[in-house]
Amino acid sequence: MNYLEIVLSWLTLAFVTALCGFVFVKKLYRVLPFFSAYSFALLASTIGVWLVYKMFGFNSLAAYYTFWTSLLFNAAMRSLAIAELCRYKLRVYRGIWGLVWRLFVGISTVFFLHASFDTWGQPNRLAIYALTLDRDLDLASVAILASLLLIHRYYGLSLEPFQRTIAAGICLVCAVDVVGDTILKSLFTGYLFPFLGAASRTAFWFSLQSKFMQAEDIWSAFHLLCFMTAMGIWCYALRRPIPRQAEAPELLPAEVYRELSPAINLRLSTFNDRLVELLKP
């Protein structure tokens, strides 16, 4: 790690600590427990990986397993946080939420199987498995959050501002990770620049090695900056008091409701009732 990466790593730790402080002070764990757990998981994994690097070295086997295991753990916690954002608004509509959580389970199963199939017979299996699964979950996360916003907009519903801001930060993290995971996976499997496999034993590789190391440092710094930006977005979302969760959908004032909402509610209720009937055992 160069000097810039060390500085950015310390700043990242500061941002994660600040985020956990906001979560604790605002008592966000009462409203979004999984996102709160994700925040503390980021802090624990950041400190844990740093301690392993200090104790065993950056290139040690312990550092290898710790880093990739923490990547899988953070991806799982982030997925639960996204599912929680969906449930936060959809739980009052049992039919819609019943369809959504089944889709979550089905998609997750497909991704686990795809990652296992993609890893079969490859060296660095843990790294490739973690990168494949993390990339697939990131792609699904962006699609799910975008679909959630479209569904809410279409049916006249809306997320609270702090929820939208949290979703925007997660989308930023996922979008950047998709690019990074794809490039790293291609390097591990040899699909990217396959000629380097044969050239690695020649002087040609040594002439390019410094360029690759420089590109890796630039990407690492960019990734840390985007990650800190996302955490800054989350901290910004938590600067105000957290609104209480409504037990039932919020209705418009009576005079507006009589004019505008019957068609919206009828459309939503019909969709919900159909899903309840379809999902009955």
N, C-alpha and C positions, 0 to 999 in steps of 0.2 A: 504494500500500500504506500502511495506517495503522500506527500505532505497535505495536498488538497483533500484527498480521500480521508485522511485522518481527521482533518478539521470538520469535514462534512459528516463524518461518522459521529463525532462528538455533538455536533448540532442536531443530528437526527435523534440521538439519545435525549437531548434537551427537549426537542419537540414531542417525543413520545412521553416523556415524563410530564410535560405540561398538559398533554391530552389526558393522561390518566388522572392528573390533578383536577381538571375540569369535570371529568366523569364522576369522580368521587365527590367533589364539592356540590355539583348540581344534582347528585343522586340519580344519575341517568340509568343506573342499574335497576331502578324500580320500573322504568319505562321500556328501555331497550337492553335487557340483560345480556344478550348475545353480542351486541356491538360493544358493550362495556367489557365483556370477557375478551373480545377480540383486541381491544385497546390494551388491556393488561397483558395479553399474550404477546403482543408486539414488544412491550417493554421487557417481558421476561426473556423472550428469544433474543432480543438485541443484547441484553446483558449477558445471557448465557453463552452466546456465540463469541462475544468479546472475551469472556473469561477463558473459554477453551482455546482461543487463539493465543492468549497471553501465556497459558500454562503449557500447551503442547506444541504451539507453533502454527503458522498459517497453512503450511503444507502437510500437516500431520493427518493421520488416518482418523483420529478423534475429531479434528476440525471438519473433515470431509463429511462424516456421518452426522455431526451436530448441525452443520449448515443445511444439508438437504432434508434432514428430519424436521428442522424448524420451518423450512419452506412449506413442507406438506402440512404441518400443524397450523401455520398461519393461513394457508389456503382453505383448510377445513373451517376454521373459525370465521373467516371472511364470508364463506358461503352460508354459514348459519346466520350471520348478521344480515345478509341480503334476504334470506328467507324470512327473517324477523321483520324487516321493513315491509315486505309484502303482507305478512300476517297482521301487522299493526293496523292496516286499514281494511283488509279483506275479511277479517275474522267475524265481522257482523253479518257477512254474507256467506252462510255455510256452504252453499253449493259452489260458489266461485272458489272459495278457499279450498274446498275438497278437491276440485280439479287441479288447482295450483300446486298443492303439496304433493299430489300424486305425480305431477309432471316433474317436480324437484327430485323425487325419489328415482323416477325412471331415468332422467337425464344423468343423475349422479352415478347410477349403476352402469350406464353405457360408457361414461367417461372412465370409470375404474377399469372396466374391461378393455377399453381402447388403450389405456396406458399400459396395462399388462401385456397386451398383444404387441404393442409398439416396442416394448422393452425386451421381448423374448429374443435371446441369442445375441444381445448387444453387450459390449463392455460398458463399464460404469452404469450398471443397471439402476442403482438407486438414483443417480443424477438424472438419467433419461426418464425414469418413471416420474420423478418429482416435476421435471420440466414439462413433460407431456400432460400430466394431470393438472398442473397449475395453469398451463396455457389454455386447456379446454375449459376449465372452470372460469377463467378470466373472460373468455369469449362468451360463455353462457351468462356470466354475470352482467356484462354490458347489455346483452340482448334482453335479459329478464328485467333489468332496471328500466330500460327504454320502453319495454312492453307495459310495465307497471304504470309509467307516467302516461303512456298513450291511453291505456284503459281508464285511468282515473279522469283524464281530460275528456274522453269520449262520453263517459257517463256523468259528467258534471261534477265529479268529485275532485278533491285536491289533497295533496300531502301538505303537512305543516311545513313552514319555511325551514325549520331545523332538519326535518327529514329529507327535504329536497337537497339541502346543502351536504348532508352526510352522503346521500346517494351520488352527488356530483363528485365528491372526493373519492369514493370507491370506484367510480367509473374511470377517473384519472389514473388511479393505481393499476386497475385491471388493463387499461389500454396500453400503458407503458410496459407492463409485465408481458403482455402478449408479444410485443416486438422483441423484448429481451429474451424471453423463453424460447421463441422460435429460432433466433440466431444461435443461442447457446446449444440448443438441441442439435441443430444442423452441424455445429462444430464438433460436438461429442460423437455424432454418428458418422461424420465424414461426408455428409451430403453437401455441405457448403465447402467449396474449394477442394474437391476430392483429390486433386493433383498434389495437395500438400502432404498426403499420406506417403507418397513415394519420395517427395522432395524433402521430407523431414530428416533424411539421412544424408543430405547433400548440403553444400554451401549455400544453395539457393534459399533454403529455409532460414538459415541464420541471417541472411541479408534481409529477409522479410519479418523476422521475429520482432525486431524493435518496433516496426510499424504496427504490428498486431497488438503489442503491449501498449502502445500509445493509444490506439483505438479503444482498447479495453478500458484504459484509465478514463478516457473521455466519456464512454458510455456509463461507466460506474458513477462518475460524478453527476452526469445527467439524470441517472436513475435516482440517486440520493436526493437531488434537488426536486424532482417530481414528487418523491415520497414525502419530503418535508412540506411541499406545497399542499399535498392532500391533507396532511395532519394540521397544517395551518387553516385549511378550509373547515376541518372538523372543529377545531378550537373556536373559530369564528362562529360556527353554528351554535356552539354551546355557551356563547357569551351572555345570552339572555335566559330568563327562567324557562324551564321546559314546560310546555303546555300539557295539561292533563288529558289523558286519553278518554275520549267519549265512549260511553257504553253502547250508544246507538248512533246511527247516521245523523249529522246535524242538518236540520231542516231550515229552509228559507223563511223569512217573515211571512205571515199569513197571506197578505195581499199579493206578494210576489209569488208565493207558492201556488195560489189559485190560478195564476196566469201562465207560469213557465214550467213548474216542476212536474205536473201530472204525466206528461209524456216521457220525461226523463226517468221518473220513478217506475213507470209502467214498463219501460224498456229494460231497466235494471232488474226489476222484480221478476219479469218473465224469464230472463236469462238465468237468474238465480234459481227459480222454481224448476226449470228444465234440468239444470245441473243436479239439483237435489234428487229428482226422480231418476236420472241416469246413474247416479252414484249410490243408489240404495242397494244394500247387499241382497 
